[in-house]
Every structure is written in C-alpha cells, then in structure tokens.
Amino acid sequence: MSIADEKYIAVQTFKRNGEPVSTACWITGLGDGKVGFWTSSDSFKYKRLKNDPRITIQPSDARGRPKAGTSVATGTAVIVTSGADFDAIMSQVKKKYGVMVPISKFMNVLGHLGKGKYAYGNVGVVVTLNA
C-alpha cells in the first residue's frame, strides 16, 4: 500500500525557528513519486510552507496521530494555485473523500463564524517524496 492510498496523513511543516508542527490532511497520489493535498491560503500550514518547503508525512488517524508501525516520509512541498497538479488535487480529493468534502467545508464555516471569511481548500500542495 502506498502512502497515497491512506485516508489520512500527519503532515509536519516547520516554523521559522525550525520547530515542527503536525496537522492531519487528506491525501491523493499524483504519480512520479509525488502526492498532494489541499489547504487554505489562510492557514498557518500554508504560511509555514511558503517560508520552508521541507515537509514530512506519515499515515495517521483523522486527528493526525501517526499509525503504529508506519514510517515517516520526507519531501519537498510546492504550493500550486492553478495548473494540472492543482486541478488533479482538487478533483481527486473530491472523488476520494466524497460526502466528507461538503461536510468538512460546512464545519470550516461553523468554526470561523464571527471571525470573517476563511478560505477552504483553495491551495494545492504537491509533495515530491525523497527516495
């Protein structure tokens, strides 16, 4: 089973001081040793990736707790907002996660009520995994 077949992954990005921050994400395969996920352009994950493209991913549960017996994969992230990789991430995530996408979007809206508009899944992240 490849990491792209997992339902959830723990994504670890890095603050400016080098401190790692882990969050759970959905994942899709992009071929050629690449995987992808989406995030918000308003998220701290997006801001951390803009400053440091290093990333680690590991199969996890929905809360981002790594699955026992799995290993960490390292790679480099590239943020995409258009193009073939962006389109692939958007369509494949929607296909793979189905009804969870509108539910997640609704929960995102609820979680940000009274805080202003917060983008949802408007940025793709392409991860090239290290060999």
Secondary structure in CASP SS format (residue, H / E / C, confidence):
PFRMAT SS
TARGET T0000
AUTHOR 0000-0000-0000
METHOD secondary structure of the structure
MODEL  1
M C 1.00
S C 1.00
I H 1.00
A H 1.00
D H 1.00
E C 1.00
K C 1.00
Y C 1.00
I E 1.00
A E 1.00
V E 1.00
Q E 1.00
T E 1.00
F E 1.00
K C 1.00
R C 1.00
N C 1.00
G C 1.00
E C 1.00
P E 1.00
V E 1.00
S E 1.00
T E 1.00
A E 1.00
C E 1.00
W C 1.00
I C 1.00
T E 1.00
G E 1.00
L E 1.00
G E 1.00
D C 1.00
G C 1.00
K E 1.00
V E 1.00
G E 1.00
F E 1.00
W E 1.00
T E 1.00
S C 1.00
S C 1.00
D C 1.00
S C 1.00
F H 1.00
K H 1.00
Y H 1.00
K H 1.00
R H 1.00
L H 1.00
K H 1.00
N H 1.00
D C 1.00
P C 1.00
R E 1.00
I E 1.00
T E 1.00
I E 1.00
Q E 1.00
P E 1.00
S E 1.00
D C 1.00
A C 1.00
R C 1.00
G C 1.00
R C 1.00
P E 1.00
K C 1.00
A C 1.00
G C 1.00
T C 1.00
S C 1.00
V C 1.00
A E 1.00
T E 1.00
G E 1.00
T E 1.00
A E 1.00
V E 1.00
I E 1.00
V E 1.00
T C 1.00
S C 1.00
G C 1.00
A H 1.00
D H 1.00
F H 1.00
D H 1.00
A H 1.00
I H 1.00
M H 1.00
S H 1.00
Q H 1.00
V H 1.00
K H 1.00
K H 1.00
K H 1.00
Y H 1.00
G C 1.00
V C 1.00
M H 1.00
V H 1.00
P H 1.00
I H 1.00
S H 1.00
K H 1.00
F H 1.00
M H 1.00
N H 1.00
V H 1.00
L H 1.00
G H 1.00
H C 1.00
L C 1.00
G C 1.00
K C 1.00
G C 1.00
K C 1.00
Y C 1.00
A C 1.00
Y C 1.00
G C 1.00
N C 1.00
V E 1.00
G E 1.00
V E 1.00
V E 1.00
V E 1.00
T E 1.00
L E 1.00
N C 1.00
A C 1.00
END
